[in-house]
Amino acid sequence: MKKMCCYDLHSHSTASDGTLDPASLVKKARSAGVDVLALTDHDTLDGLAEATQAVSGLDLQLIRGVEISVTWQAMTIHVLGLNVAPRNPALSDGLQELRKIRDWRADEISRKLANKGIPGALEGADRFRKGKILSRTHFAHFLVDAGFAASVHDVFKRFLVKGKPGYVHNEWVSMERALGWIRQAGGLAVIAHPARYRLTRSKLKRLVGEFREAGGVGLEVVSGSHSRDETLHMAAVCREHRLFASSGSDYHGPEKPWVELGRLRRLPDGCIPIWKAETWPPALAV
């Protein structure tokens, strides 16, 4: 019997807020039985060169990807760009714009924490950063290390969510602009972990409709953060809107053992996998 190909199309490295460098991530994915891995760091392509070099000689194929931060109706939505051309000017320039927004947000988080008696947060968070992206997770690691909280989860709950001392509201980029960058880079746009947004059925329908109108083609039906019922619900949404279905763990590192590379449910019946899209790399089609 032919072995089923294992796809994990959502993962992070130290280029953003993951804890494994790109080479180690690729090797771990192969040892976990992953056949096709997408590296999709937040708002950066910086880890792709190292990952591409590391995959040489391994029985694993790498999809070059990115996870772009989008503002939709005052909410943050994450959109995956799969199989993008890393040197595309539109995508590169767009991600540089997002990096400036992240830098501004980091300054504001640090200022607000200082006002609450926690000085040096920017410098502290920077010590935990390995790449160019400074995220809220890096601030969380600093606050845990400095003794202000017991865990990263505790930090977000007490300091970084809306209404808490370190929360900063910011606008990312519009859905239309983000999907434009992905399309210009030859990629396929997929809404990441849609159940995490806790949208009503009507609002989810509106999101998916506007996403399709802007050129989006896929929905992450299987996710490391989705329950069985959420997976089945997203499969139904996927079929209703005639989107491709994607599957990804959203792996960030071994510190979260409940999310493992390649440890994913099968796509529900009736879903058309994103790797069946016409523009999916032919060498990876199964």
N, C-alpha and C positions, 0 to 999 in steps of 0.2 A: 504494500500500500504506500502511495506517495505521501511523504511527510508534508503537513500543512506548513506554509510559510508563516513565520511569526513577524508581524509588523508592530513596531512601537513608534508612532509618529508624533511624539511630544516628549521632549526631554530637555534638561537644562544642565549647563556646566558652570565652571567658575567665571566664564565670560560674562555671566549675569549673576543670578543668585543661587546657582547650584554649588555643591561642595566638592565635586570631582572635576579635575581638569579635563578638557575635551578628550585627550588620549586615554586617560583612565576610564572615562565614561564609555568610550567605544569598546574598550577591552572588556569591561564589565557587562556590557550589552551582549557581546558575543558569548561570554561564558554563561550568561543567563538564557541562552538559546534564541536570542533575537536574530532574525535574518535581515531585516530592513529597519534601520534606525533613522529617525529624523532628529537632528539637533536644532532646537527651536528656542534659543535664548531670547530673553526679553529685550526687545528694541536694539539688538546688536547682531552682527554677523561675525564678530571678532573670533569666535571659537572654531569657525568652519575650516580654516586653513590647517590648524593642528589636528582636527578630527579627520580631515581628508588624508593627511599624511599617516595618521595612526591606523586607518582602515586598510592601508596597503598590506597585502599578504594575509589579511583575515578573510574568512568566509562570511563577510558581512557587507551589505551595501548601505551607503550613507545617502540620505536625502538632505540636501541643504535647505535649511528652513529658518524661520524667525517667528517670534510671537510679538505682535504689535499691539501697543496700548491705544485704545480708541475710546473716545467719549461719545456716548449715545444717550440722549435724553437724560443728561446729568449723571449718568452711570458710567463706570469703567467696564468696558467689554474687551476681551482679548481675542485677537484674530490671528490665526496661524497662516503664514505664507509657506507653502510646501513646494519644494523643487524650484527655488528662486535662483537667479543668477547673482552671485555675491557682488559682482563688480558693476551692476547696473546703476547708472548715475542717479536716476530718480529714487530708487530705493535707498541708496547710500545717503543721499542728501536728506531724505525724509527721516531716516534713523538718526542723523546728526541733529536734526531739529528736536526730536524726542529726547535726545541726550541732554540738550540744553534745558528742556523742561524738567528733566530729572535732577539736574544740578541745582536749578532754582528751588525745587521742592526740598532737596536735601538741606540747603541753606535755611529754608523756612522751618523745617522740622527741628534743626539744631537751635535756631533762635527761640522757638517756642518752648523747647525743653529747658533751655538756659533760663528762661523766664520763670520756670517752675522749679528752679534750683538744681538743674542737672547740666552743668557746664561741660564744654568739650565734646559734645556728642558727634559733631561732624568729624573731628579728628579721630574719635574713638571708632565710629562706624567705618571710616576709611581704612583702619587697620585690618578689618575683616574682608575688605574688598580685594579680589585678585585681578579683576579686569577693569574696564573703564566705566562700567555701569555701577552706580551707587543706588542701592534699593532700600526699601524699608526693612527688609530682612537683615541687612548689614547693621542698621540701627538697633534692631532687636537683639542681635548677637552682642553688640556693645553693652546694651542695658542689662542683659543677663550676666555678662562678664563683670560688670561694675557692681553687681549685687542689687540692682533695682527691681529685678523680677526673677522668678524661678525658672522660666522657660520662654522660648520664643513665642509660643501660643499665649502665654501670660502677658508678654509685652504688648502684643497686638490688642488684646482685650483691655488692658489698663492704660495704654499710652497712644496707640496709633490708629484706632478706629474713630469714626465720627463722634464728636462730643468729648473726646479725650485730649489730654494736654499736648500731645505731639501730632495731632491730626492736622493735615494740610489738604485743603481742597485745591485741585488743579484741573485744568482742561488739557486733555491730550490732543489728538487730531480726530477729524471727522471720519466716519465710516467710508465715505466716498474717497477721501484722499488716501487713506490707508490701503484700500482695495485697488486704487489706481496704481500705487507703487508696486503692489504685488503683481498685478497684471503686466505692468511694464517690464518687470523682472522675469516674466515668463512663468510665474508661479500660480498655484491654486490656493484660493482663500477659503479658510475653514474657521467657523466659530468654535473657539476652544471651550471645553467644559461648560456647556450651556446650562446645565442644571444648577450650577453654583450661583447663578445670578438671582435665583429665587423669584423668577418672573411669574406673573399670572399667565394663564393660558392665552388671554387676549394680547398681553404685552409681548409674550414670546412670539406669537404669530406676527405681530407688527415688526419686531426685530428681524425675524427671518425674512419677512417680505421685503423690508428695506435693504437687507443684506443681499438678497438675490438681485434686486433692482440695481445695486451698485456693482454687480459682477461676481458676487460670492457664489461658490459652487458646493461647499461641503459643511457638514455638521459633525462635531466630535461626539459620536453616539456612545462609544465606549471610552470611559475615562477612569483614571485611578481614583477620582473623587466621586464617581457616580455609583449609586446603589443599583441593585438589579431592577427595581421599579423605575428608577430614573432612566436607566439604559433603555428599557422597553418604551418608555414615554418618548424619549428622544428619537428612537427608531421610527415610531409612528409619525413624529413631526417630519423627520427626514423623508419618509415615503410620501407624506402628504404634499410636501413642497418640492418633491423631485430633486432632492439634493444628494450628493454623494455622501457616504458615511465614512468617517475616519475613526481611528482607534489609537489612543495614546495614553501612557501612564501618567504623564506630567511629573516624571521622576526628577527629584532635586538632589538626591544623595542618600547615603545609607542611614542618615540620622532619622529618616522616616521609614522604618521597616515595613509599615503597612502599605507603602507604595513601592512596588518593585518593577524593574525593567522587564517588560514582556509578560508580566503576570496579569493578563487581561482576559475578560470574558470574550467569547466569540461574538461577532456581529450578529444581531438578530436576523431571522429570516426576512427576506424581502428587501433588505438594504443592498444597495450597489456600492461596493467599496471604492474609495477614492483612487486606489491603485488600478482601477479599471477605466479611469478617465483617459481620453484619447491622448492627452498631452503628458501622461505619466511616462517617465523614462522607460523605453522599451525593454531594456535589460532587466528591469525590475518587475515587469508584468508577469503574473502567474495565473 
